[in-house]
Amino acid sequence: MVFQHECQGGGIAYTDESFFKVRLFDLVSALARSLDMVSQTLAGHHTNVGFLTSSIAGCYGLSDAEYRNIVLAAMLHDIGAVSLYPAVDSLLFEDDTIKHSIAGSVIISSSKKLQDIPKLVEHHHTPWEELRELDSYYQLSNIINLADFIDVNTRRDRPVQDQIPDLISLCKKHKGTMFNPDYIEALREAESKPHFYPNLRAAHAQTTLNISSQFDEDVLDADGVLDFTGLFATVIDFRSRFTATHSQGVAVTSCVLGRWLGFNEIQQVLFQIAGRLHDIGKLAVPAALLEKNGRLTSEEFAIIQRHATYTEHILSDIPGLEIIRDWACQHHERLDGTGYPHGLSGDDISLGSRILQVADVFTAITEDRPYRKGMDFAQATKVLRQLGDSQKLDPVVVEVLIERYDEINELRCKGQMQALEHFSNYSEVLYSKYGIVVKDVS
């Protein structure tokens, strides 16, 4: 049995992989907006730097491939800072420009579709006087450096048009040393265009970037999207030791449950994607709350609950991920209507969402956390059955999990171990090659 009604997106049933297509740019854009949610200081930063970079690149006359790569790199340029510094509260990242640039390069290198991006991110703070001795392609990263400098030094409480001309003049004082003089001239030309300032706002900048034809040919199938979501999972899980590897556990569990409940192979991949993305909204939750070892106050719990809404907002802007958005953002809904963010109940909750709910609870109670061991079979099945009997979780899905408990738990453990191994490899590369220490999540 195949639940085709569960997998509708844009009027198309995902029963054939050829129907599932998502633009790489839309995924990068969503990840950029996610990074901007980490703190008020970061609000709009990655999108703004992406727009400024595209403006400079457009006036400088780069090739389509160079334009594509430099803009994507700009939109992800500080991904390493968010991973290294969970409580980001400054765009200066403790003045540590080298470490977070290298970390970002290492993280992005894990994505097959972004293989031309890591070196641009690694050198986005390298001064021009050093870059011009390197390969000409690496020199493009100085465009990001210039765009980043402009946005970091633009005060959010004043009109940007009153500031950027002065900032460009300041950049000219560093031409030939910090910045490529030709890039400064390209920025000055871009700034003189009539639509520059109206578009230099996070929402408008996103729309402006979105219409660029250079991104239209980068379209991913389900497996390609799954590969890319590894970046989302990395940023989500490595930000808090309490959620480390959790996303992959939910991804594996929901995929196996989907298979036993009749979903086809491509739909099972969609479950893996939804599992990896279901907690993306936690980037907007203060790290101190995610790491709190103790009971949350009602106010703190209300803040954490908002992550489901943030997940929905982030995924809503990715055409092609409609069903994944619903499954992911509804993982805390409950059949009796007591869940969040929308208080859905009964038939308003799809089978796919019910599977994510069971997978999330199962993973949370069986995985080891730094402050407690995961539940064993008897403990876990007791909790799950109680939630099923009380109509919190779907009792049918619960029973399928319990019937296949050994298989699902083994695969869940294996998936989470692979995720932990990925983190360990990432940490080892940063330490052995660059002397950068990443916090332990074991």
Secondary structure, DSSP 8 states (H G I E B T S, - for coil): ---GGG-EETTEESSSGGG--EEHHHHHHHHHHHHHTS-GGGTTHHHHHHHHHHHHHHHHT--HHHHHHHHHHHHTTTHHHHHH-TT---TTGGG-HHHHHHHHHHHHTT-GGGTTSHHHHHTTTS-HHHHTTS-HHHHTHHHHHHHHHHHHTS-TTS-GGGTHHHHHHHHHTTBTTTB-HHHHHHHHHHHTSTTHHHH-SHHHHHHHHHT-GGGTT-EE-HHHHHHHHHHHHHHHHHT-TTTTTHHHHHHHHHHHHHHHTT--HHHHHHHHHHHHHTTGGGGGS-HHHHT--S---HHHHHHHHHHHHHHHHHHHTSTT-HHHHHHHHTTT--TTS--SSS---GGGS-HHHHHHHHHHHHHHHHS-BTTB----HHHHHHHHHHHHHTTSS-HHHHHHHHHTHHHHHHHHHHHHHHHHHHHHHHHHHHHHHH--------
